[in-house]
Amino acid sequence: MKKLVLIKMRYLVLALLALGATELFASQYSYESEKVFQIVEEPPQFVGGISAQAQHLRTNLTYPEEALEMGLQGTVFVSFVVEKDGSISNVEILRGVHSSLDNEAIRVVKNMPKWTPGKNNGIPVRTQSTMPVRFALLIEEEQQNLPDNIIIFQAFDSIPPQFVGGERALTSFFENNLRFPIGFYGRRPRFGTVLVSFVVEKDGSISNARVIHSITPYLDREALRVIRMMPRWIPAKVYGKPVRFYYVMPVGFRP
């Protein structure tokens, strides 16, 4: 087995970007001025799009020394609010790995520049978002010699996969297809966010969908159902070559 040598710039910080970090929810909303919306007509967006967001994370995220020494890896899920002026507030850990990685993810999210805010009827509104941030250790050579079956998270010089039509098309797809299960309200309903991971294959198809953060079996199954029926995406690329890409999508259910 090849030994992992931890030296400067030989670790790779991986950032998972799910739908521009905007959650998808089966929900109804009002237009109260201070309400935090779970779904909006125009989702908030990092200025410059997903590629710029990935570059910001790669440039500013630092692998904590404690985590390096302990060989810690994993995905930290951070929730936050994009305010009406695009600033970031209410940053919290939705699902953590270790305090050292959790704190670093929070620090970088808090220091993000202003986003383009979410909008309803053309009016900026406060919007709830989620960003999965993955920390992983890779030997530098492994980034250049990629086996055909390897699954990429987020590497240097990579282009993430994209739902055809972009974020608005993805939001519309979920609005039209996500449903509360029949009889849900008679079962002492629980609401929340189901986190689903899946792989965008080299041909854009979706595979390996599974729940990594459960709410109830009913909501979990509904989230998986809609994820699995998604049409083909534009696949990710590394060095111009299509690759398999690991993706995490938060699917929220609200009353």
C-alpha positions as YAML, in Angstrom:
chain: A
units: angstrom
residues:
- id: 1
  name: MET
  ca: [0.00, 0.00, 0.00]
- id: 2
  name: LYS
  ca: [1.37, 3.41, -0.92]
- id: 3
  name: LYS
  ca: [2.28, 5.49, 2.10]
- id: 4
  name: LEU
  ca: [0.57, 8.84, 2.49]
- id: 5
  name: VAL
  ca: [3.05, 11.63, 3.12]
- id: 6
  name: LEU
  ca: [1.54, 14.71, 4.65]
- id: 7
  name: ILE
  ca: [3.47, 17.73, 3.37]
- id: 8
  name: LYS
  ca: [2.36, 21.18, 2.34]
- id: 9
  name: MET
  ca: [0.00, 21.17, -0.66]
- id: 10
  name: ARG
  ca: [-0.21, 17.39, -0.73]
- id: 11
  name: TYR
  ca: [-3.58, 17.23, 0.84]
- id: 12
  name: LEU
  ca: [-6.66, 17.90, -1.17]
- id: 13
  name: VAL
  ca: [-9.62, 19.74, 0.26]
- id: 14
  name: LEU
  ca: [-12.78, 18.56, -1.37]
- id: 15
  name: ALA
  ca: [-15.94, 20.61, -1.49]
- id: 16
  name: LEU
  ca: [-19.29, 19.09, -2.42]
- id: 17
  name: LEU
  ca: [-21.56, 21.60, -4.02]
- id: 18
  name: ALA
  ca: [-25.18, 20.61, -4.08]
- id: 19
  name: LEU
  ca: [-27.37, 22.66, -6.37]
- id: 20
  name: GLY
  ca: [-25.52, 25.85, -5.60]
- id: 21
  name: ALA
  ca: [-25.91, 24.93, -1.93]
- id: 22
  name: THR
  ca: [-29.64, 25.58, -2.06]
- id: 23
  name: GLU
  ca: [-31.95, 22.99, -0.51]
- id: 24
  name: LEU
  ca: [-34.97, 21.62, -2.31]
- id: 25
  name: PHE
  ca: [-38.16, 21.47, -0.29]
- id: 26
  name: ALA
  ca: [-41.73, 20.28, -0.59]
- id: 27
  name: SER
  ca: [-43.17, 23.34, 1.07]
- id: 28
  name: GLN
  ca: [-45.53, 26.28, 0.79]
- id: 29
  name: TYR
  ca: [-44.31, 29.79, 1.51]
- id: 30
  name: SER
  ca: [-45.56, 33.27, 2.32]
- id: 31
  name: TYR
  ca: [-44.07, 36.68, 1.68]
- id: 32
  name: GLU
  ca: [-43.45, 37.90, 5.21]
- id: 33
  name: SER
  ca: [-40.45, 40.22, 5.07]
- id: 34
  name: GLU
  ca: [-38.35, 38.47, 7.74]
- id: 35
  name: LYS
  ca: [-39.35, 34.90, 6.91]
- id: 36
  name: VAL
  ca: [-36.54, 32.51, 6.04]
- id: 37
  name: PHE
  ca: [-37.67, 30.74, 2.86]
- id: 38
  name: GLN
  ca: [-36.89, 27.12, 2.20]
- id: 39
  name: ILE
  ca: [-37.70, 27.30, -1.51]
- id: 40
  name: VAL
  ca: [-37.69, 30.36, -3.75]
- id: 41
  name: GLU
  ca: [-38.38, 31.17, -7.37]
- id: 42
  name: GLU
  ca: [-34.79, 32.30, -7.94]
- id: 43
  name: PRO
  ca: [-32.35, 30.40, -5.67]
- id: 44
  name: PRO
  ca: [-29.44, 32.29, -4.10]
- id: 45
  name: GLN
  ca: [-26.14, 31.84, -5.85]
- id: 46
  name: PHE
  ca: [-22.48, 32.33, -5.11]
- id: 47
  name: VAL
  ca: [-21.32, 35.15, -7.37]
- id: 48
  name: GLY
  ca: [-19.67, 33.49, -10.36]
- id: 49
  name: GLY
  ca: [-21.53, 30.21, -9.92]
- id: 50
  name: ILE
  ca: [-20.50, 26.76, -8.71]
- id: 51
  name: SER
  ca: [-16.99, 26.90, -10.20]
- id: 52
  name: ALA
  ca: [-16.25, 30.17, -8.40]
- id: 53
  name: GLN
  ca: [-17.66, 28.74, -5.17]
- id: 54
  name: ALA
  ca: [-15.44, 25.65, -5.49]
- id: 55
  name: GLN
  ca: [-12.42, 27.86, -6.14]
- id: 56
  name: HIS
  ca: [-13.21, 29.97, -3.08]
- id: 57
  name: LEU
  ca: [-13.32, 26.87, -0.89]
- id: 58
  name: ARG
  ca: [-10.12, 25.42, -2.33]
- id: 59
  name: THR
  ca: [-8.32, 28.72, -1.83]
- id: 60
  name: ASN
  ca: [-9.52, 29.48, 1.69]
- id: 61
  name: LEU
  ca: [-10.12, 26.12, 3.36]
- id: 62
  name: THR
  ca: [-7.20, 24.92, 5.49]
- id: 63
  name: TYR
  ca: [-6.85, 21.33, 6.64]
- id: 64
  name: PRO
  ca: [-6.59, 21.55, 10.46]
- id: 65
  name: GLU
  ca: [-3.28, 20.23, 11.83]
- id: 66
  name: GLU
  ca: [-5.10, 18.12, 14.41]
- id: 67
  name: ALA
  ca: [-7.13, 16.45, 11.67]
- id: 68
  name: LEU
  ca: [-3.99, 15.83, 9.59]
- id: 69
  name: GLU
  ca: [-2.21, 14.21, 12.52]
- id: 70
  name: MET
  ca: [-5.22, 12.01, 13.26]
- id: 71
  name: GLY
  ca: [-5.86, 11.19, 9.60]
- id: 72
  name: LEU
  ca: [-9.40, 12.52, 9.85]
- id: 73
  name: GLN
  ca: [-11.56, 12.77, 6.73]
- id: 74
  name: GLY
  ca: [-15.24, 13.22, 6.06]
- id: 75
  name: THR
  ca: [-18.06, 15.52, 4.99]
- id: 76
  name: VAL
  ca: [-19.28, 18.38, 7.16]
- id: 77
  name: PHE
  ca: [-22.80, 19.62, 6.35]
- id: 78
  name: VAL
  ca: [-23.22, 23.32, 7.12]
- id: 79
  name: SER
  ca: [-26.54, 25.17, 7.06]
- id: 80
  name: PHE
  ca: [-26.78, 28.94, 6.75]
- id: 81
  name: VAL
  ca: [-29.07, 31.77, 5.69]
- id: 82
  name: VAL
  ca: [-28.41, 33.95, 2.65]
- id: 83
  name: GLU
  ca: [-29.78, 37.33, 3.71]
- id: 84
  name: LYS
  ca: [-31.61, 39.78, 1.46]
- id: 85
  name: ASP
  ca: [-28.38, 41.71, 0.90]
- id: 86
  name: GLY
  ca: [-26.49, 38.49, 0.07]
- id: 87
  name: SER
  ca: [-24.60, 38.29, 3.35]
- id: 88
  name: ILE
  ca: [-24.27, 34.99, 5.23]
- id: 89
  name: SER
  ca: [-25.80, 34.46, 8.70]
- id: 90
  name: ASN
  ca: [-27.02, 31.74, 11.07]
- id: 91
  name: VAL
  ca: [-24.18, 29.38, 10.22]
- id: 92
  name: GLU
  ca: [-24.63, 26.03, 11.96]
- id: 93
  name: ILE
  ca: [-23.45, 22.44, 11.69]
- id: 94
  name: LEU
  ca: [-26.18, 20.20, 10.34]
- id: 95
  name: ARG
  ca: [-24.02, 17.10, 10.49]
- id: 96
  name: GLY
  ca: [-20.43, 17.13, 11.70]
- id: 97
  name: VAL
  ca: [-17.37, 14.89, 11.60]
- id: 98
  name: HIS
  ca: [-14.95, 16.17, 14.26]
- id: 99
  name: SER
  ca: [-14.70, 19.51, 16.02]
- id: 100
  name: SER
  ca: [-11.51, 20.45, 14.13]
- id: 101
  name: LEU
  ca: [-13.12, 19.89, 10.71]
- id: 102
  name: ASP
  ca: [-16.49, 21.29, 11.81]
- id: 103
  name: ASN
  ca: [-14.93, 24.54, 13.05]
- id: 104
  name: GLU
  ca: [-12.92, 25.01, 9.85]
- id: 105
  name: ALA
  ca: [-16.00, 24.47, 7.68]
- id: 106
  name: ILE
  ca: [-17.93, 27.02, 9.75]
- id: 107
  name: ARG
  ca: [-15.07, 29.53, 9.52]
- id: 108
  name: VAL
  ca: [-14.89, 29.37, 5.74]
- id: 109
  name: VAL
  ca: [-18.65, 29.54, 5.25]
- id: 110
  name: LYS
  ca: [-18.87, 32.58, 7.53]
- id: 111
  name: ASN
  ca: [-16.12, 34.28, 5.53]
- id: 112
  name: MET
  ca: [-17.76, 33.78, 2.13]
- id: 113
  name: PRO
  ca: [-18.34, 36.97, 0.16]
- id: 114
  name: LYS
  ca: [-21.90, 38.17, -0.41]
- id: 115
  name: TRP
  ca: [-24.04, 35.97, -2.61]
- id: 116
  name: THR
  ca: [-26.66, 36.94, -5.12]
- id: 117
  name: PRO
  ca: [-29.72, 36.62, -2.83]
- id: 118
  name: GLY
  ca: [-32.73, 34.41, -3.48]
- id: 119
  name: LYS
  ca: [-35.81, 36.12, -4.89]
- id: 120
  name: ASN
  ca: [-39.56, 35.73, -5.01]
- id: 121
  name: ASN
  ca: [-41.44, 37.86, -7.55]
- id: 122
  name: GLY
  ca: [-38.15, 39.64, -8.19]
- id: 123
  name: ILE
  ca: [-37.87, 40.70, -4.53]
- id: 124
  name: PRO
  ca: [-34.81, 39.58, -2.48]
- id: 125
  name: VAL
  ca: [-35.73, 37.31, 0.43]
- id: 126
  name: ARG
  ca: [-33.91, 35.46, 3.21]
- id: 127
  name: THR
  ca: [-33.17, 31.90, 2.08]
- id: 128
  name: GLN
  ca: [-32.05, 28.78, 3.95]
- id: 129
  name: SER
  ca: [-29.18, 26.92, 2.30]
- id: 130
  name: THR
  ca: [-26.97, 23.92, 2.98]
- id: 131
  name: MET
  ca: [-23.38, 23.34, 1.93]
- id: 132
  name: PRO
  ca: [-21.66, 19.96, 2.24]
- id: 133
  name: VAL
  ca: [-17.89, 20.42, 2.64]
- id: 134
  name: ARG
  ca: [-15.69, 17.36, 2.28]
- id: 135
  name: PHE
  ca: [-12.20, 17.01, 3.70]
- id: 136
  name: ALA
  ca: [-10.07, 14.23, 2.20]
- id: 137
  name: LEU
  ca: [-6.42, 13.26, 2.04]
- id: 138
  name: LEU
  ca: [-5.04, 12.13, -1.31]
- id: 139
  name: ILE
  ca: [-1.58, 11.50, -2.59]
- id: 140
  name: GLU
  ca: [-0.80, 14.12, -5.22]
- id: 141
  name: GLU
  ca: [-0.09, 11.52, -7.94]
- id: 142
  name: GLU
  ca: [-3.60, 10.11, -7.56]
- id: 143
  name: GLN
  ca: [-5.10, 13.28, -9.03]
- id: 144
  name: GLN
  ca: [-3.30, 12.77, -12.36]
- id: 145
  name: ASN
  ca: [-3.72, 9.00, -12.83]
- id: 146
  name: LEU
  ca: [-7.43, 8.41, -12.47]
- id: 147
  name: PRO
  ca: [-8.75, 4.85, -12.98]
- id: 148
  name: ASP
  ca: [-11.90, 4.68, -15.10]
- id: 149
  name: ASN
  ca: [-14.04, 3.55, -12.18]
- id: 150
  name: ILE
  ca: [-12.86, 6.09, -9.61]
- id: 151
  name: ILE
  ca: [-15.51, 8.39, -8.10]
- id: 152
  name: ILE
  ca: [-14.47, 12.04, -7.86]
- id: 153
  name: PHE
  ca: [-15.64, 14.34, -5.09]
- id: 154
  name: GLN
  ca: [-14.08, 17.67, -6.12]
- id: 155
  name: ALA
  ca: [-10.57, 17.86, -7.48]
- id: 156
  name: PHE
  ca: [-8.39, 20.63, -8.82]
- id: 157
  name: ASP
  ca: [-9.10, 21.37, -12.49]
- id: 158
  name: SER
  ca: [-12.46, 19.63, -12.29]
- id: 159
  name: ILE
  ca: [-15.82, 20.83, -13.57]
- id: 160
  name: PRO
  ca: [-18.70, 19.65, -11.34]
- id: 161
  name: PRO
  ca: [-21.75, 17.93, -12.87]
- id: 162
  name: GLN
  ca: [-24.81, 20.05, -13.57]
- id: 163
  name: PHE
  ca: [-28.52, 19.43, -13.87]
- id: 164
  name: VAL
  ca: [-29.52, 20.29, -17.44]
- id: 165
  name: GLY
  ca: [-30.97, 23.80, -17.33]
- id: 166
  name: GLY
  ca: [-29.19, 24.76, -14.12]
- id: 167
  name: GLU
  ca: [-30.44, 25.41, -10.59]
- id: 168
  name: ARG
  ca: [-33.81, 26.84, -11.56]
- id: 169
  name: ALA
  ca: [-34.59, 23.79, -13.69]
- id: 170
  name: LEU
  ca: [-33.57, 21.51, -10.81]
- id: 171
  name: THR
  ca: [-35.74, 23.43, -8.37]
- id: 172
  name: SER
  ca: [-38.67, 23.23, -10.80]
- id: 173
  name: PHE
  ca: [-38.14, 19.47, -11.19]
- id: 174
  name: PHE
  ca: [-38.45, 18.94, -7.44]
- id: 175
  name: GLU
  ca: [-41.42, 21.28, -7.10]
- id: 176
  name: ASN
  ca: [-43.25, 19.26, -9.75]
- id: 177
  name: ASN
  ca: [-42.31, 15.79, -8.51]
- id: 178
  name: LEU
  ca: [-41.70, 15.81, -4.74]
- id: 179
  name: ARG
  ca: [-44.78, 14.80, -2.75]
- id: 180
  name: PHE
  ca: [-45.62, 14.00, 0.84]
- id: 181
  name: PRO
  ca: [-46.38, 10.25, 1.02]
- id: 182
  name: ILE
  ca: [-50.06, 9.20, 1.11]
- id: 183
  name: GLY
  ca: [-51.26, 9.04, 4.70]
- id: 184
  name: PHE
  ca: [-48.24, 11.02, 5.91]
- id: 185
  name: TYR
  ca: [-50.24, 13.45, 8.06]
- id: 186
  name: GLY
  ca: [-51.96, 10.59, 9.87]
- id: 187
  name: ARG
  ca: [-48.70, 9.16, 11.14]
- id: 188
  name: ARG
  ca: [-47.66, 11.91, 13.57]
- id: 189
  name: PRO
  ca: [-45.64, 13.54, 10.80]
- id: 190
  name: ARG
  ca: [-42.04, 14.57, 11.24]
- id: 191
  name: PHE
  ca: [-40.46, 17.19, 9.05]
- id: 192
  name: GLY
  ca: [-36.86, 17.92, 8.21]
- id: 193
  name: THR
  ca: [-34.09, 17.42, 5.68]
- id: 194
  name: VAL
  ca: [-33.17, 14.08, 4.12]
- id: 195
  name: LEU
  ca: [-29.60, 13.98, 2.82]
- id: 196
  name: VAL
  ca: [-29.21, 11.76, -0.22]
- id: 197
  name: SER
  ca: [-25.90, 10.84, -1.83]
- id: 198
  name: PHE
  ca: [-25.60, 9.55, -5.37]
- id: 199
  name: VAL
  ca: [-23.15, 9.23, -8.24]
- id: 200
  name: VAL
  ca: [-23.46, 11.17, -11.48]
- id: 201
  name: GLU
  ca: [-22.03, 8.70, -13.98]
- id: 202
  name: LYS
  ca: [-19.84, 9.58, -16.95]
- id: 203
  name: ASP
  ca: [-22.90, 9.49, -19.21]
- id: 204
  name: GLY
  ca: [-24.86, 11.76, -16.84]
- id: 205
  name: SER
  ca: [-27.10, 9.05, -15.44]
- id: 206
  name: ILE
  ca: [-27.76, 8.73, -11.70]
- id: 207
  name: SER
  ca: [-26.66, 5.68, -9.72]
- id: 208
  name: ASN
  ca: [-25.92, 4.51, -6.16]
- id: 209
  name: ALA
  ca: [-28.54, 6.75, -4.54]
- id: 210
  name: ARG
  ca: [-28.77, 6.22, -0.80]
- id: 211
  name: VAL
  ca: [-29.89, 8.09, 2.29]
- id: 212
  name: ILE
  ca: [-27.03, 9.30, 4.49]
- id: 213
  name: HIS
  ca: [-29.18, 11.33, 6.90]
- id: 214
  name: SER
  ca: [-32.64, 9.95, 7.58]
- id: 215
  name: ILE
  ca: [-35.85, 11.58, 8.86]
- id: 216
  name: THR
  ca: [-38.48, 8.83, 8.57]
- id: 217
  name: PRO
  ca: [-38.74, 5.81, 6.26]
- id: 218
  name: TYR
  ca: [-41.65, 7.49, 4.44]
- id: 219
  name: LEU
  ca: [-39.74, 10.68, 3.66]
- id: 220
  name: ASP
  ca: [-36.53, 8.80, 2.94]
- id: 221
  name: ARG
  ca: [-38.28, 6.69, 0.30]
- id: 222
  name: GLU
  ca: [-39.88, 9.75, -1.29]
- id: 223
  name: ALA
  ca: [-36.55, 11.57, -1.48]
- id: 224
  name: LEU
  ca: [-34.92, 8.52, -3.08]
- id: 225
  name: ARG
  ca: [-37.81, 8.11, -5.51]
- id: 226
  name: VAL
  ca: [-37.43, 11.62, -6.89]
- id: 227
  name: ILE
  ca: [-33.63, 11.48, -6.99]
- id: 228
  name: ARG
  ca: [-33.74, 8.23, -8.96]
- id: 229
  name: MET
  ca: [-36.19, 9.64, -11.53]
- id: 230
  name: MET
  ca: [-34.03, 12.66, -12.35]
- id: 231
  name: PRO
  ca: [-33.09, 12.94, -16.03]
- id: 232
  name: ARG
  ca: [-29.46, 12.70, -17.09]
- id: 233
  name: TRP
  ca: [-27.12, 15.44, -15.93]
- id: 234
  name: ILE
  ca: [-24.20, 17.07, -17.70]
- id: 235
  name: PRO
  ca: [-21.37, 14.91, -16.30]
- id: 236
  name: ALA
  ca: [-18.38, 16.18, -14.36]
- id: 237
  name: LYS
  ca: [-15.00, 16.45, -16.04]
- id: 238
  name: VAL
  ca: [-11.40, 16.28, -14.85]
- id: 239
  name: TYR
  ca: [-8.75, 17.42, -17.32]
- id: 240
  name: GLY
  ca: [-11.51, 17.49, -19.95]
- id: 241
  name: LYS
  ca: [-12.47, 13.84, -19.43]
- id: 242
  name: PRO
  ca: [-15.93, 12.82, -18.13]
- id: 243
  name: VAL
  ca: [-15.69, 11.18, -14.70]
- id: 244
  name: ARG
  ca: [-18.00, 9.61, -12.14]
- id: 245
  name: PHE
  ca: [-18.86, 12.21, -9.50]
- id: 246
  name: TYR
  ca: [-20.11, 11.77, -5.92]
- id: 247
  name: TYR
  ca: [-22.89, 14.22, -5.10]
- id: 248
  name: VAL
  ca: [-24.88, 15.00, -1.96]
- id: 249
  name: MET
  ca: [-28.30, 16.63, -2.22]
- id: 250
  name: PRO
  ca: [-30.36, 17.89, 0.73]
- id: 251
  name: VAL
  ca: [-34.09, 17.29, 0.20]
- id: 252
  name: GLY
  ca: [-36.25, 19.13, 2.70]
- id: 253
  name: PHE
  ca: [-39.81, 18.53, 3.81]
- id: 254
  name: ARG
  ca: [-41.61, 21.37, 5.61]
- id: 255
  name: PRO
  ca: [-45.22, 21.79, 6.79]
...
